[in-house]
Amino acid sequence: MIRYSRVIGTGGYLPAEVRTNDQISQTVDTSDSWIYERTGIKSRRIAGPDESAASMAEIAARQAIDAAQINPEEIDLIIVATGTPDRIYPSTGCLLQQRLGIKNTVAFDVQAACSGSIFALSIADQYIKSGAVRTVLVVGSEICSRIVDWTDRSTCILFGDGAGAILLRASEETGVLSTHIHSDGEYEDLLYCPNPQVAIDANKHEAGYISMRGNEVFKVAVNTLGRIVDETLEANNMDKADIDWLVPHQANIRIIIATAKKLKMSMDQVVVTLENQGNTSSASVLIAFNEAVRDGRIQRGQVVLLEAFGAGFTWGSALIKY
Ligand code: ACO
């Protein structure tokens, strides 16, 4: 009997505050038209002072639990992907476990920048397929607004806050068909966020803000995502035409269009949320997946390709028969 990880519920959360391109243009030298043309972003959500990665993760997780109609006690494993944890430790996974009030569960975080939720999905799938666990909660939750330098016009325009969740359960029915994850630590300098309290040089305290050479990151991202699409299709003996939906990481509309072109997919088959959300890092793929499930675009039985690229570099994909 083949054991699959089947999606039994999804959830998502976006904070209430909207920050538009026009608002950003009042503090740095940029414009709505520059940002929209280069990125496809018009506005992003900003978490309130009382919100955190764990508090947003809880809202998205509870939605997924309600959708799946399960008791939280049935969750065997919680994996939270985040680059903006509430605390260095305990993990946001443990904080989420506390908030959900469940005891007999293992919980930990995955740090793979924007690819975090794909890495978390991959780990969840291996644990379920091996028979070690039955039910896994995967959450991506990020407060990017607090690691963005709001005086740096090349990065502050890109990011937003939010959380997405997915519940997977062991099943004989198809679910996750395959996952593919990769890392290449050679590119640290192109995209990083220092830990200000643990500077590499103990005497040099760096600000804890995202630093990115956007143009170079852009080129590597387009190439790499093209390759991961081929790898995923080959591993499943599938053709481009077999994919019903592409749910890409929401970094830049031009990267998304390039990947859709590679798949010969019309943009009608691509789930795009970045216009009003920006790049929510590890949360973006799960937020987009949740939205398309809830509004009825993604239907049971359809084949969905999730992919992401982020700092590390890290990149990966998950092919799911929903
Ligand atoms: N408004 C106006 N001008 C700007 C802005 C801005 N907000 N930002 C940069 N510029 C200027 C630059 O200073 C530069 O000016 P110069 O030519 O006088 O030096 C010019 O615009 C061109 O800059 P580029 O960086 O070459 O612009 P590009 O077209 O590459 O767009 C962008 C920049 C949007 C950041 C793009 O490179 C990008 O989206 N990169 C990929 C981001 C990404 O995918 N990251 C990975 C995931 S993130 C993660 O894992 C945390």
Boltz pocket constraint, residues with backbone or C-beta under 6 A from the ligand:
constraints:
  - pocket:
      binder: B
      contacts: [[A, 29], [A, 30], [A, 31], [A, 34], [A, 35], [A, 38], [A, 39], [A, 113], [A, 114], [A, 115], [A, 153], [A, 154], [A, 155], [A, 157], [A, 191], [A, 213], [A, 214], [A, 215], [A, 216], [A, 217], [A, 218], [A, 221], [A, 251], [A, 252], [A, 255], [A, 279], [A, 281], [A, 309], [A, 310], [A, 311]]
      max_distance: 6.0
